[in-house]
């Protein structure tokens, strides 16, 4: 099952395509155009010196209005209630769902 989100009226699939080099436990989330499969952007962010569980990541909500709501609605993640600050921005920490993680277990992760 593909996990779809709608952002600015466009449909995207979401994949955990990678992990951050500085934190191998944190999943990097990337969106792809649902029609063409073309990469469209990274919707998570690595913030140094924060502690995350292996099933958590941080959403880059500063780049996209409605991102948190779209991710929650799609069943990709649930909101942990935690937020982290980096510079002038505040980012939500989300817990990726078991179904999303299972779907992405076969996605090649970088070393």
Residue, then its C-alpha position, 0 to 999 in steps of 0.5 A: x500500500x502506498x502512503x499518499x499525502x495531498x499538499x497544495x492540491x497535489x498528490x504525493x507518495x511518501x517513503x522513508x528513503x534514507x537515514x541521516x548520516x549524523x543520526x542513523x536511527x532517524x528516518x529521512x522522509x521524501x515525497x514523490x509525485x504520485x503520477x510520475x514518481x519523480x522526487x519532489x522533496x524531503x519533508x523531514x529535517x535532522x536537528x542535532x542534539x535531540x534524542x529520538x526513538x527509532x520510529x520517530x522523525x522530525x517534520x520540516x513544517x517550515x517548508x509546507x503549510x499543512x504538512x503535519x495535518x496531511x501526514x497524520x491524516x494519511x496514517x503515516x505517523x502520529x504526533x508525539x506531542x513533542x516539538x523541537x526548536x532550531x533557530x527561529x522555527x519549531x518542528x513537530x516530532x512524529x512517530x511513524x506507524x508500524x504499517x509505514x515502517x513495514x512498507x519501507x523496510x525494503x527501501x534501500x537505506x544508505x550506510 
